[in-house]
Amino acid sequence: MASPASRPVVADGGFAPLRHPVFAVLWAATILGNVGSFMRDVASAWLVTDLTASPAAVAMIQAAGTLPVFLLAIPAGVLSDVLDRRRFLIGVQVFLAGVSLSLAMLAATHSLTIEALVALTFLGGVGAALIGPAWQSIVPDLVPRDELKRAVALNSLGINIARSIGPAAGGLILASAGAAATYGADVASYLFVIAALWWWKRPAAPRNDLSESFNGAFRAGLRYVHASPEIHRVLLRAFVFFAMASSVWALLPLIARNLLGGDASFYGILLGTVGAGAILGAVLMPKIQAKLDVDGVVLLAALLAAAVMALLSLAPPRWAALPLFLVLGAAWIMALTTLNGTAQAVLPNWVRGRALAVYLTVFNGAMAAGSLAWGLVAQQIGVPGALLVAAAGLTASALAMHRAKLPKGETDLEASHHWPEPFVAGPVAQDRGPVMITVEYCVAPSNRSAFLEVLFRLASERRRDGAFAWGVAEDAAKPATILEWFMVPSWAEHLRQHGRVTKADAEVQAELQRFHEGDLPPRVRHFLSLARQRR
């Protein structure tokens, strides 16, 4: 349930989901698990500075943890839809416990090398990539629908609680008992999560004739994102922001040790301060959103983060660094919440997990690429110089990207279910295809330009919901007859298309039909390919 943070619910009833025992147990277990993960990350990030003084090697640890999410987020999103989520989560938790146990054994025997640390950090990132979409997807199974938003808010609060406790606790354990004990505490935290998941008896999800295969679901998710200009703008803004802002995270161990003169416990306190800042930012978000739109919030977050990086480059006293990291945490959560929330607002339910996995891919790709790049920059011009360059780049890019406005996310994306069942002469095999659907309109010449303008708006909806080809043509003998056609891979995919059309799409289709002349509605026909029927 370590979903990207959003503002916590503070009104009466905000903690109502905790009255459901399964949600409460998993919520508490997840906080413990995330605390352990933050402790492991602190130990790994600090140990690498003991093993090498190279900024590039230090940044590589950050990249090794985020690169797997970049590579695997989309397949993980599909797996969370096609596998039993409870069993899947248990398996991945066992795998992650094994990774931390290996780190603990290597640290205890003084056998840990840069290569082993990077490799095991990468494996830990693989586990994080696999469980991310699944944790987000199980929330509707744990609480009633009317408490879903409050449950999501509690999950966001939980990850920030863990972010506040875990780094500080990890730094203290690392300083007092060593890396092996810190990794051992992480192993223990996984046992709590595994026990909670084992205790949860989730009913098996029924499958039906239209259940998607892995490959089909994978293609459908990519097709939707490819055909959605709104998602493109969110992904562009997210990539630019996080690629620039990743500099402070990639170089944080060196900032704590070299610029601020701190030890492992101080490094943990800095990370805990970032978590506290994130909670503060989440609490302040309603007031900020009342004065700024989503573009203004992202711009404010970028300017605050850039100011913090510029001030850190001056090597301030340690006491002065703490409020800077508090501001950094608030700025980070403002941007993360706004961009993630915007992405969710423009996605219908049927593709939400897969499309959010694409968002996570871009987010972690930006973090991984940025971490490597800023590590190399710091190696050439030093950590202070890299922070100044990153601050200038973040400011300039934020001002430039402010013109690429984020979507408002105000359209109604609930399924409309207004398409009638297709008329067929007999049963059609689900895998039969491809299928061509035609819609025949009769449009007066004086209305053609306005009609086509609306029709081309509908084209992106056809592609998002399943079509791999779309076109429009006129009848050579009767130019007033205009034929829209689109093709989908199979009959099953077209039936899924019936359930994917949103109420916003239905409004566009109703607008189209106002141009149609005649007593009967536009004629819809379905053509099944005969290519596979040849002998």
VEXTOR-855248 format. One record per residue (C-alpha): residue number from 1; residue in three letters; x, y, z. Coordinates in steps of 0.02 Angstrom, whole numbers, plus 32768, in hexadecimal, padded with zeros to 4 digits. Layout:
// residues N
(node NUM,"ALA",(X,Y,Z))
...
//
This chain:
// residues 535
(node 1,"MET",(8000,8000,8000))
(node 2,"ALA",(8097,8071,7FEA))
(node 3,"SER",(8041,80D9,7F68))
(node 4,"PRO",(807D,8188,7F3C))
(node 5,"ALA",(804B,81FE,7FC7))
(node 6,"SER",(7FB0,8268,7FC3))
(node 7,"ARG",(7F61,82D4,8044))
(node 8,"PRO",(7F25,8279,80E0))
(node 9,"VAL",(7E71,8286,8118))
(node 10,"VAL",(7E62,82E8,81B7))
(node 11,"ALA",(7DA7,8301,81BE))
(node 12,"ASP",(7D34,829B,822C))
(node 13,"GLY",(7D2D,81EA,81EC))
(node 14,"GLY",(7DD6,81F4,8197))
(node 15,"PHE",(7E0F,815B,81F8))
(node 16,"ALA",(7D6E,80FB,81D9))
(node 17,"PRO",(7DC2,8078,8169))
(node 18,"LEU",(7E27,803E,8200))
(node 19,"ARG",(7D85,7FF8,8248))
(node 20,"HIS",(7D95,7F6D,81C8))
(node 21,"PRO",(7E0C,7EEC,8216))
(node 22,"VAL",(7E5E,7EB2,8175))
(node 23,"PHE",(7E85,7F62,813C))
(node 24,"ALA",(7EC4,7F94,81E9))
(node 25,"VAL",(7F37,7EFD,81F6))
(node 26,"LEU",(7F7F,7F12,8147))
(node 27,"TRP",(7F91,7FCD,8160))
(node 28,"ALA",(7FF4,7FB6,8200))
(node 29,"ALA",(805D,7F2A,81B5))
(node 30,"THR",(8084,7F93,811D))
(node 31,"ILE",(80C1,8023,8189))
(node 32,"LEU",(8137,7FA9,81E1))
(node 33,"GLY",(8170,7F64,813A))
(node 34,"ASN",(8192,8010,80F5))
(node 35,"VAL",(81EF,8042,8192))
(node 36,"GLY",(8260,7FAB,8176))
(node 37,"SER",(827A,7FD9,80BF))
(node 38,"PHE",(82AE,8089,80ED))
(node 39,"MET",(8328,8044,816E))
(node 40,"ARG",(8374,7FD2,80E9))
(node 41,"ASP",(8385,8062,806F))
(node 42,"VAL",(83DC,80CE,80F2))
(node 43,"ALA",(8459,8043,8117))
(node 44,"SER",(847E,8025,8060))
(node 45,"ALA",(848F,80DD,8034))
(node 46,"TRP",(8505,80FB,80C6))
(node 47,"LEU",(856C,805D,80AF))
(node 48,"VAL",(8597,808B,7FFD))
(node 49,"THR",(85ED,8129,803D))
(node 50,"ASP",(865A,80B9,80AB))
(node 51,"LEU",(8686,804B,8017))
(node 52,"THR",(86AD,80D7,7F9B))
(node 53,"ALA",(86BC,8194,7F8F))
(node 54,"SER",(867F,8198,7EDA))
(node 55,"PRO",(85E0,8202,7EC3))
(node 56,"ALA",(85B3,8198,7E2B))
(node 57,"ALA",(85B8,80F8,7E94))
(node 58,"VAL",(854E,814B,7F1B))
(node 59,"ALA",(84CE,8182,7E9A))
(node 60,"MET",(84CF,80D3,7E50))
(node 61,"ILE",(847C,808F,7EEE))
(node 62,"GLN",(83EA,8106,7ED3))
(node 63,"ALA",(83E1,80D3,7E1C))
(node 64,"ALA",(83EA,8019,7E46))
(node 65,"GLY",(8351,802B,7EB6))
(node 66,"THR",(82E8,808D,7E3B))
(node 67,"LEU",(831B,8042,7D93))
(node 68,"PRO",(82B9,7F9E,7DAE))
(node 69,"VAL",(8219,8000,7DC8))
(node 70,"PHE",(823B,8058,7D23))
(node 71,"LEU",(8254,7FB0,7CCD))
(node 72,"LEU",(81CD,7F49,7D23))
(node 73,"ALA",(8140,7FBC,7D59))
(node 74,"ILE",(80D2,7F9A,7CC1))
(node 75,"PRO",(80E4,7EDB,7CC6))
(node 76,"ALA",(80C7,7EE5,7D82))
(node 77,"GLY",(8027,7F47,7D65))
(node 78,"VAL",(7FE9,7EC1,7CEE))
(node 79,"LEU",(8019,7E36,7D68))
(node 80,"SER",(7FB6,7E8A,7DF2))
(node 81,"ASP",(7F1C,7E7B,7D82))
(node 82,"VAL",(7F32,7DC8,7D44))
(node 83,"LEU",(7F78,7D6D,7DDF))
(node 84,"ASP",(7F34,7D4F,7E8E))
(node 85,"ARG",(7F71,7DEE,7EE2))
(node 86,"ARG",(7F7F,7DA5,7F92))
(node 87,"ARG",(7FEC,7D14,7F5E))
(node 88,"PHE",(8051,7D84,7EEB))
(node 89,"LEU",(8074,7DFE,7F79))
(node 90,"ILE",(80A7,7D73,7FF1))
(node 91,"GLY",(8121,7D2D,7F72))
(node 92,"VAL",(8172,7DD5,7F52))
(node 93,"GLN",(817F,7DFA,800D))
(node 94,"VAL",(81DB,7D54,8027))
(node 95,"PHE",(8251,7D83,7F99))
(node 96,"LEU",(8274,7E2F,7FE6))
(node 97,"ALA",(8294,7DE1,8091))
(node 98,"GLY",(8316,7D72,803C))
(node 99,"VAL",(836B,7E0A,7FF0))
(node 100,"SER",(8379,7E62,8099))
(node 101,"LEU",(83B3,7DC1,80EC))
(node 102,"SER",(843F,7DB3,806C))
(node 103,"LEU",(8473,7E67,8090))
(node 104,"ALA",(8473,7E43,814B))
(node 105,"MET",(84E1,7DA8,8137))
(node 106,"LEU",(855D,7E01,80C6))
(node 107,"ALA",(8566,7E95,813B))
(node 108,"ALA",(857E,7E25,81D4))
(node 109,"THR",(860F,7DCA,8181))
(node 110,"HIS",(865C,7E6B,813C))
(node 111,"SER",(8649,7E25,808C))
(node 112,"LEU",(85DE,7EAF,8043))
(node 113,"THR",(8627,7EFE,7FA6))
(node 114,"ILE",(85EC,7F8A,7F34))
(node 115,"GLU",(85BB,7F09,7EB2))
(node 116,"ALA",(8556,7EA0,7F2C))
(node 117,"LEU",(8503,7F39,7F77))
(node 118,"VAL",(84CE,7F7A,7ECD))
(node 119,"ALA",(8491,7ECE,7E95))
(node 120,"LEU",(8429,7EB0,7F32))
(node 121,"THR",(83E5,7F61,7F2E))
(node 122,"PHE",(83AF,7F3F,7E7B))
(node 123,"LEU",(8356,7E9F,7EB3))
(node 124,"GLY",(8300,7F01,7F3D))
(node 125,"GLY",(82C6,7F7B,7EB7))
(node 126,"VAL",(8281,7EE8,7E53))
(node 127,"GLY",(8218,7EB5,7EE8))
(node 128,"ALA",(81DC,7F68,7F02))
(node 129,"ALA",(81AC,7F73,7E4A))
(node 130,"LEU",(8146,7ED4,7E54))
(node 131,"ILE",(80E3,7EFE,7EF1))
(node 132,"GLY",(80BC,7FB7,7ECD))
(node 133,"PRO",(8026,7FA1,7E58))
(node 134,"ALA",(7FE5,7F0C,7EBA))
(node 135,"TRP",(7FE1,7F6C,7F5F))
(node 136,"GLN",(7F7F,7FF8,7F0D))
(node 137,"SER",(7F07,7F7D,7EBC))
(node 138,"ILE",(7ED2,7F1F,7F5A))
(node 139,"VAL",(7E89,7FB6,7FB5))
(node 140,"PRO",(7DDA,7FA2,7F67))
(node 141,"ASP",(7DDA,7EEF,7FAA))
(node 142,"LEU",(7DF3,7F2C,805D))
(node 143,"VAL",(7D72,7FB6,8077))
(node 144,"PRO",(7CC5,7FE5,8036))
(node 145,"ARG",(7CC0,8052,7F9B))
(node 146,"ASP",(7C86,80ED,7FFA))
(node 147,"GLU",(7D22,80E3,8069))
(node 148,"LEU",(7D9E,80C7,7FDB))
(node 149,"LYS",(7DE0,817A,7FD4))
(node 150,"ARG",(7DFB,817E,808F))
(node 151,"ALA",(7E57,80D8,8087))
(node 152,"VAL",(7ECA,811A,7FFF))
(node 153,"ALA",(7EEB,81B5,8068))
(node 154,"LEU",(7F17,8148,80FE))
(node 155,"ASN",(7F91,80E6,8093))
(node 156,"SER",(7FE4,8189,8061))
(node 157,"LEU",(7FEC,81BC,8118))
(node 158,"GLY",(8038,8113,8141))
(node 159,"ILE",(80C6,8121,80C4))
(node 160,"ASN",(80F1,81CD,8108))
(node 161,"ILE",(80EF,818B,81BA))
(node 162,"ALA",(8168,8104,8183))
(node 163,"ARG",(81D2,8185,8128))
(node 164,"SER",(81DD,81EB,81C9))
(node 165,"ILE",(8209,8157,823A))
(node 166,"GLY",(826C,80E1,81CA))
(node 167,"PRO",(8302,814B,8196))
(node 168,"ALA",(831F,818F,8245))
(node 169,"ALA",(830D,80E2,8294))
(node 170,"GLY",(837F,8098,820F))
(node 171,"GLY",(8403,811C,822D))
(node 172,"LEU",(83FF,80FE,82E9))
(node 173,"ILE",(840A,8040,82D8))
(node 174,"LEU",(8495,8052,8256))
(node 175,"ALA",(84FA,80C5,82C7))
(node 176,"SER",(84E1,805D,8364))
(node 177,"ALA",(84D7,7FA7,832A))
(node 178,"GLY",(8519,7FA5,8278))
(node 179,"ALA",(84D8,7F7D,81CB))
(node 180,"ALA",(84B3,7EC5,81ED))
(node 181,"ALA",(8439,7EF3,8278))
(node 182,"THR",(83E6,7F75,820A))
(node 183,"TYR",(83CB,7EF8,817E))
(node 184,"GLY",(838F,7E79,81FE))
(node 185,"ALA",(8309,7EF3,823B))
(node 186,"ASP",(82CD,7F00,8186))
(node 187,"VAL",(82C0,7E42,817B))
(node 188,"ALA",(8254,7E41,8218))
(node 189,"SER",(81E1,7EC5,81CE))
(node 190,"TYR",(81BF,7E56,8136))
(node 191,"LEU",(8189,7DC9,81AA))
(node 192,"PHE",(80FF,7E38,81EF))
(node 193,"VAL",(80C1,7E62,8140))
(node 194,"ILE",(80C5,7DAB,8109))
(node 195,"ALA",(8065,7D77,81A5))
(node 196,"ALA",(7FE0,7DFC,8185))
(node 197,"LEU",(7FCA,7DC8,80D0))
(node 198,"TRP",(7FC3,7D10,8102))
(node 199,"TRP",(7F3B,7D3A,8182))
(node 200,"TRP",(7ED4,7D96,80FF))
(node 201,"LYS",(7E60,7D1A,80A9))
(node 202,"ARG",(7E3B,7D71,8005))
(node 203,"PRO",(7DB5,7D1E,7F99))
(node 204,"ALA",(7DF4,7CE4,7EF1))
(node 205,"ALA",(7DC2,7D5C,7E67))
(node 206,"PRO",(7D4C,7D09,7DEB))
(node 207,"ARG",(7D81,7D05,7D35))
(node 208,"ASN",(7D09,7D1D,7CA5))
(node 209,"ASP",(7D11,7D0D,7BEA))
(node 210,"LEU",(7D53,7DBE,7BD9))
(node 211,"SER",(7DE0,7DAE,7C58))
(node 212,"GLU",(7E7F,7DEF,7C08))
(node 213,"SER",(7F1F,7D8C,7BEE))
(node 214,"PHE",(7FC6,7DD8,7C20))
(node 215,"ASN",(7FF6,7E03,7B6D))
(node 216,"GLY",(7F4B,7E4A,7B43))
(node 217,"ALA",(7F44,7EB4,7BE1))
(node 218,"PHE",(7FF6,7EEF,7BC4))
(node 219,"ARG",(7FCD,7F28,7B13))
(node 220,"ALA",(7F29,7F7A,7B49))
(node 221,"GLY",(7F81,7FE1,7BCE))
(node 222,"LEU",(8009,801E,7B58))
(node 223,"ARG",(7F89,8041,7AD0))
(node 224,"TYR",(7F23,80AE,7B46))
(node 225,"VAL",(7FB9,8114,7B7F))
(node 226,"HIS",(7FF7,8128,7ACC))
(node 227,"ALA",(7F4E,816E,7A95))
(node 228,"SER",(7F34,81E4,7B29))
(node 229,"PRO",(7F79,8296,7B13))
(node 230,"GLU",(7F47,82C0,7BC5))
(node 231,"ILE",(7FB6,8238,7C0D))
(node 232,"HIS",(8044,8270,7B9A))
(node 233,"ARG",(8043,831D,7BEC))
(node 234,"VAL",(8046,82D3,7C9B))
(node 235,"LEU",(80D5,825E,7C6E))
(node 236,"LEU",(813B,82EB,7C20))
(node 237,"ARG",(8126,835C,7CB7))
(node 238,"ALA",(8150,82CE,7D2F))
(node 239,"PHE",(81EC,8299,7CD1))
(node 240,"VAL",(8234,8348,7CC9))
(node 241,"PHE",(8211,836F,7D7F))
(node 242,"PHE",(8254,82CD,7DC8))
(node 243,"ALA",(82ED,82C4,7D57))
(node 244,"MET",(8324,836D,7D98))
(node 245,"ALA",(82EE,8355,7E4D))
(node 246,"SER",(8342,82A9,7E59))
(node 247,"SER",(83EA,82FE,7E73))
(node 248,"VAL",(83CD,831D,7F2B))
(node 249,"TRP",(839B,8267,7F4A))
(node 250,"ALA",(842C,821F,7EE6))
(node 251,"LEU",(84AC,8288,7F43))
(node 252,"LEU",(8459,8289,7FEF))
(node 253,"PRO",(84D8,8217,8047))
(node 254,"LEU",(8566,8287,800B))
(node 255,"ILE",(8505,8323,803C))
(node 256,"ALA",(84EC,82DD,80EC))
(node 257,"ARG",(85A0,82A2,8101))
(node 258,"ASN",(860B,831D,809F))
(node 259,"LEU",(85A8,83BF,8095))
(node 260,"LEU",(8553,83B7,813F))
(node 261,"GLY",(85D4,834F,819E))
(node 262,"GLY",(8556,82D4,81E4))
(node 263,"ASP",(855F,821C,8212))
(node 264,"ALA",(84E9,818B,81ED))
(node 265,"SER",(846C,81BD,8272))
(node 266,"PHE",(8467,8270,822F))
(node 267,"TYR",(8449,822B,8180))
(node 268,"GLY",(83B4,81C9,81C3))
(node 269,"ILE",(8373,8264,821B))
(node 270,"LEU",(837C,82C4,8177))
(node 271,"LEU",(8313,8241,811F))
(node 272,"GLY",(8299,823F,81B0))
(node 273,"THR",(828B,82FC,81A1))
(node 274,"VAL",(825E,82E8,80EA))
(node 275,"GLY",(81D2,8271,811F))
(node 276,"ALA",(8195,82ED,81A1))
(node 277,"GLY",(8197,8374,811B))
(node 278,"ALA",(812F,8303,80AB))
(node 279,"ILE",(80AB,82F1,8133))
(node 280,"LEU",(80AD,83AE,814C))
(node 281,"GLY",(809B,83C9,8090))
(node 282,"ALA",(8009,834E,8088))
(node 283,"VAL",(7FB0,83AB,8116))
(node 284,"LEU",(7FCC,8453,80C0))
(node 285,"MET",(7F95,8416,8014))
(node 286,"PRO",(7EDC,8443,8027))
(node 287,"LYS",(7F08,84F9,804C))
(node 288,"ILE",(7F86,84FE,7FBD))
(node 289,"GLN",(7F0A,84B0,7F43))
(node 290,"ALA",(7E88,8532,7F74))
(node 291,"LYS",(7EFB,85BB,7F32))
(node 292,"LEU",(7F59,8565,7EA4))
(node 293,"ASP",(7F27,84F2,7E16))
(node 294,"VAL",(7F88,8452,7DF3))
(node 295,"ASP",(8006,84AC,7D85))
(node 296,"GLY",(8025,852D,7E0C))
(node 297,"VAL",(8041,84A7,7E90))
(node 298,"VAL",(80C3,844D,7E25))
(node 299,"LEU",(811C,84F2,7DFF))
(node 300,"LEU",(811F,8520,7EB7))
(node 301,"ALA",(8164,8474,7EE5))
(node 302,"ALA",(81EE,8484,7E62))
(node 303,"LEU",(8222,8532,7E9C))
(node 304,"LEU",(8227,84FB,7F53))
(node 305,"ALA",(828E,8460,7F2B))
(node 306,"ALA",(8306,84C7,7EBF))
(node 307,"ALA",(831D,8546,7F4C))
(node 308,"VAL",(8346,84BA,7FC7))
(node 309,"MET",(83C8,846F,7F51))
(node 310,"ALA",(841A,8518,7F36))
(node 311,"LEU",(8424,8539,7FF1))
(node 312,"LEU",(8469,848A,8014))
(node 313,"SER",(84F6,84AB,7F99))
(node 314,"LEU",(8534,8532,8012))
(node 315,"ALA",(8556,84AB,8098))
(node 316,"PRO",(84E8,84FA,8121))
(node 317,"PRO",(84F7,84C8,81D8))
(node 318,"ARG",(84A2,8425,8205))
(node 319,"TRP",(841B,847C,826B))
(node 320,"ALA",(83F0,84E7,81D4))
(node 321,"ALA",(83E6,844F,8162))
(node 322,"LEU",(8356,8404,81C2))
(node 323,"PRO",(82D3,8488,8193))
(node 324,"LEU",(8314,8481,80E0))
(node 325,"PHE",(82EF,83C7,80D8))
(node 326,"LEU",(8246,83E7,8127))
(node 327,"VAL",(821F,845D,8095))
(node 328,"LEU",(8266,83DE,801A))
(node 329,"GLY",(81F0,8357,805C))
(node 330,"ALA",(815B,83CB,804C))
(node 331,"ALA",(818B,83FE,7F9B))
(node 332,"TRP",(81A8,834A,7F68))
(node 333,"ILE",(80FF,830E,7FA6))
(node 334,"MET",(80A6,83A3,7F56))
(node 335,"ALA",(80EC,8374,7EAB))
(node 336,"LEU",(80D7,82B9,7EC3))
(node 337,"THR",(8024,82C7,7EFE))
(node 338,"THR",(7FF0,8342,7E78))
(node 339,"LEU",(803C,82E4,7DE6))
(node 340,"ASN",(8000,823A,7E21))
(node 341,"GLY",(7F53,827D,7E4A))
(node 342,"THR",(7F46,82CD,7D9E))
(node 343,"ALA",(7F76,8229,7D4C))
(node 344,"GLN",(7EF1,81CD,7DAE))
(node 345,"ALA",(7E6E,8251,7D86))
(node 346,"VAL",(7E7E,8236,7CCA))
(node 347,"LEU",(7E79,8177,7CD1))
(node 348,"PRO",(7DDE,8108,7CCD))
(node 349,"ASN",(7DD8,8078,7D47))
(node 350,"TRP",(7DF4,7FEC,7CC9))
(node 351,"VAL",(7EA3,8026,7C9C))
(node 352,"ARG",(7ED4,8085,7D39))
(node 353,"GLY",(7F53,8007,7D7D))
(node 354,"ARG",(7FAE,7FEE,7CD8))
(node 355,"ALA",(7FB2,80A6,7CAB))
(node 356,"LEU",(7FEE,80D5,7D59))
(node 357,"ALA",(8076,8053,7D40))
(node 358,"VAL",(80AD,80B7,7CA7))
(node 359,"TYR",(80B0,8152,7D16))
(node 360,"LEU",(811B,80F5,7D94))
(node 361,"THR",(818D,80BE,7D07))
(node 362,"VAL",(81A9,8171,7CD2))
(node 363,"PHE",(81BE,81AB,7D86))
(node 364,"ASN",(8240,8127,7DB1))
(node 365,"GLY",(8294,8136,7D08))
(node 366,"ALA",(82AB,81F0,7D27))
(node 367,"MET",(82EE,81CC,7DD5))
(node 368,"ALA",(8366,8145,7D98))
(node 369,"ALA",(83A6,81A7,7D02))
(node 370,"GLY",(83B1,8246,7D69))
(node 371,"SER",(840F,81EF,7DF5))
(node 372,"LEU",(8493,81AB,7D7F))
(node 373,"ALA",(84A3,8250,7D23))
(node 374,"TRP",(84B3,82BA,7DC1))
(node 375,"GLY",(8531,8240,7E0A))
(node 376,"LEU",(859F,8257,7D6F))
(node 377,"VAL",(8588,8314,7D76))
(node 378,"ALA",(85BA,8316,7E2E))
(node 379,"GLN",(8653,82AF,7E07))
(node 380,"GLN",(868B,8334,7D8A))
(node 381,"ILE",(865F,83D7,7DE3))
(node 382,"GLY",(863F,83A1,7E97))
(node 383,"VAL",(85A1,838C,7EFD))
(node 384,"PRO",(8581,8447,7F1B))
(node 385,"GLY",(8594,846C,7E62))
(node 386,"ALA",(851E,83DE,7E32))
(node 387,"LEU",(849B,841E,7EAB))
(node 388,"LEU",(84A6,84CE,7E63))
(node 389,"VAL",(8497,848E,7DB0))
(node 390,"ALA",(8402,8422,7DE0))
(node 391,"ALA",(83AD,84B4,7E3A))
(node 392,"ALA",(83C1,8523,7DA1))
(node 393,"GLY",(8384,8498,7D2E))
(node 394,"LEU",(82EC,8473,7D9A))
(node 395,"THR",(82BC,852B,7DA0))
(node 396,"ALA",(82D0,8545,7CE4))
(node 397,"SER",(8275,84A4,7CB6))
(node 398,"ALA",(81E6,84C7,7D30))
(node 399,"LEU",(81C9,8573,7CE3))
(node 400,"ALA",(81D0,852B,7C33))
(node 401,"MET",(815F,8496,7C59))
(node 402,"HIS",(80E0,8507,7CAE))
(node 403,"ARG",(809F,852D,7BFF))
(node 404,"ALA",(8078,8475,7BDF))
(node 405,"LYS",(7FDC,8478,7C49))
(node 406,"LEU",(7FA8,83DD,7CA9))
(node 407,"PRO",(7EFA,8398,7C83))
(node 408,"LYS",(7E70,83CB,7CFB))
(node 409,"GLY",(7E2F,8319,7D0F))
(node 410,"GLU",(7D7A,8352,7D1B))
(node 411,"THR",(7D2C,82DE,7C99))
(node 412,"ASP",(7CB7,8253,7CD0))
(node 413,"LEU",(7D16,81B0,7CB6))
(node 414,"GLU",(7C93,813A,7CFD))
(node 415,"ALA",(7C5E,80B3,7C82))
(node 416,"SER",(7BC3,80E8,7C22))
(node 417,"HIS",(7B8B,8039,7BE8))
(node 418,"HIS",(7B22,808E,7B61))
(node 419,"TRP",(7B5B,8023,7ACF))
(node 420,"PRO",(7ADA,7F9D,7AA4))
(node 421,"GLU",(7B10,7EE9,7A95))
(node 422,"PRO",(7B4E,7EC6,79E3))
(node 423,"PHE",(7AD3,7E67,7975))
(node 424,"VAL",(7B1E,7DC3,7935))
(node 425,"ALA",(7AD7,7D32,78D1))
(node 426,"GLY",(7B23,7CB1,7947))
(node 427,"PRO",(7BA7,7C98,79CE))
(node 428,"VAL",(7C50,7CE9,79AA))
(node 429,"ALA",(7CF2,7CA1,79EE))
(node 430,"GLN",(7D44,7D18,7A68))
(node 431,"ASP",(7DED,7D0F,7A0F))
(node 432,"ARG",(7DA1,7D2D,7963))
(node 433,"GLY",(7DED,7DC4,7910))
(node 434,"PRO",(7E1E,7E41,78E1))
(node 435,"VAL",(7D74,7E96,78E3))
(node 436,"MET",(7D44,7F30,787F))
(node 437,"ILE",(7CB7,7F9C,78C2))
(node 438,"THR",(7C64,801B,7850))
(node 439,"VAL",(7BEF,80AA,787D))
(node 440,"GLU",(7B90,80F9,77EC))
(node 441,"TYR",(7B57,81AE,77FD))
(node 442,"CYS",(7AF2,821D,778A))
(node 443,"VAL",(7B31,82CF,7799))
(node 444,"ALA",(7AFD,8369,7737))
(node 445,"PRO",(7B8C,83BB,76D6))
(node 446,"SER",(7B77,845C,773A))
(node 447,"ASN",(7B98,83FD,77DC))
(node 448,"ARG",(7C29,8393,77A0))
(node 449,"SER",(7CB7,83FE,77E7))
(node 450,"ALA",(7C69,8409,7894))
(node 451,"PHE",(7C3E,8350,7890))
(node 452,"LEU",(7CEF,831B,7863))
(node 453,"GLU",(7D37,8389,78EC))
(node 454,"VAL",(7CD0,832B,796D))
(node 455,"LEU",(7CF2,8283,791B))
(node 456,"PHE",(7DAE,829A,7925))
(node 457,"ARG",(7D9B,82B9,79DF))
(node 458,"LEU",(7D47,8210,79EA))
(node 459,"ALA",(7DD7,81BC,798D))
(node 460,"SER",(7E4C,81C2,7A23))
(node 461,"GLU",(7DC6,8171,7A8F))
(node 462,"ARG",(7DB5,80E1,7A13))
(node 463,"ARG",(7E71,80C4,7A18))
(node 464,"ARG",(7E7E,80D4,7AD5))
(node 465,"ASP",(7DF5,8053,7AF0))
(node 466,"GLY",(7E38,7FCD,7A7C))
(node 467,"ALA",(7E42,7FFF,79C4))
(node 468,"PHE",(7EE7,7FE7,796B))
(node 469,"ALA",(7EAC,8042,78CE))
(node 470,"TRP",(7E2B,80C9,78AB))
(node 471,"GLY",(7DF0,8127,7812))
(node 472,"VAL",(7D65,818A,77C0))
(node 473,"ALA",(7D27,8187,770B))
(node 474,"GLU",(7C9B,81C8,769D))
(node 475,"ASP",(7C2C,816C,7623))
(node 476,"ALA",(7C63,8199,7571))
(node 477,"ALA",(7BAF,818B,7534))
(node 478,"LYS",(7B60,81E3,75CB))
(node 479,"PRO",(7BDB,825F,7619))
(node 480,"ALA",(7B62,8283,76A7))
(node 481,"THR",(7B80,81CF,76E2))
(node 482,"ILE",(7C1A,81CD,7753))
(node 483,"LEU",(7C60,812A,7795))
(node 484,"GLU",(7CC6,8120,7834))
(node 485,"TRP",(7D26,807D,7849))
(node 486,"PHE",(7D9B,8037,78CC))
(node 487,"MET",(7DEC,7F8E,78E8))
(node 488,"VAL",(7E0B,7F2C,7988))
(node 489,"PRO",(7E76,7E8F,799D))
(node 490,"SER",(7DEC,7E16,79CE))
(node 491,"TRP",(7D33,7E02,79F2))
(node 492,"ALA",(7D58,7DF9,7AAD))
(node 493,"GLU",(7DB7,7E9D,7AA4))
(node 494,"HIS",(7D23,7EF0,7A51))
(node 495,"LEU",(7CAE,7EB0,7ADA))
(node 496,"ARG",(7D27,7EF9,7B59))
(node 497,"GLN",(7D1E,7F9A,7AF7))
(node 498,"HIS",(7C63,7F9F,7B1B))
(node 499,"GLY",(7C89,7FA8,7BD5))
(node 500,"ARG",(7D15,8029,7BC5))
(node 501,"VAL",(7CB4,80B8,7B75))
(node 502,"THR",(7CA5,8145,7BF4))
(node 503,"LYS",(7C1A,81C1,7C12))
(node 504,"ALA",(7C8B,8249,7BCC))
(node 505,"ASP",(7C9E,81E3,7B2D))
(node 506,"ALA",(7BE2,81CA,7B28))
(node 507,"GLU",(7BCB,8287,7B26))
(node 508,"VAL",(7C3E,8295,7A8F))
(node 509,"GLN",(7BDD,820C,7A36))
(node 510,"ALA",(7B39,8263,7A5E))
(node 511,"GLU",(7B80,8303,7A14))
(node 512,"LEU",(7BAD,82A3,7976))
(node 513,"GLN",(7B00,825B,7963))
(node 514,"ARG",(7AB3,8309,7961))
(node 515,"PHE",(7B03,831F,78B6))
(node 516,"HIS",(7AB8,827C,7876))
(node 517,"GLU",(7A1E,828F,7808))
(node 518,"GLY",(7995,820F,77F3))
(node 519,"ASP",(7912,81B6,785A))
(node 520,"LEU",(7985,8125,7889))
(node 521,"PRO",(7A24,8133,78F3))
(node 522,"PRO",(7ACF,811C,78A1))
(node 523,"ARG",(7AE3,806B,785F))
(node 524,"VAL",(7B63,8002,78BD))
(node 525,"ARG",(7BA8,7F62,7871))
(node 526,"HIS",(7C2C,7EE4,78A9))
(node 527,"PHE",(7C9B,7E8A,782C))
(node 528,"LEU",(7CFF,7DEF,785F))
(node 529,"SER",(7D9F,7DC4,7804))
(node 530,"LEU",(7D9B,7D2B,7793))
(node 531,"ALA",(7E58,7D23,7781))
(node 532,"ARG",(7E67,7C95,77FF))
(node 533,"GLN",(7DD6,7C38,77AF))
(node 534,"ARG",(7E34,7C1A,770B))
(node 535,"ARG",(7E5E,7B67,76DE))
//
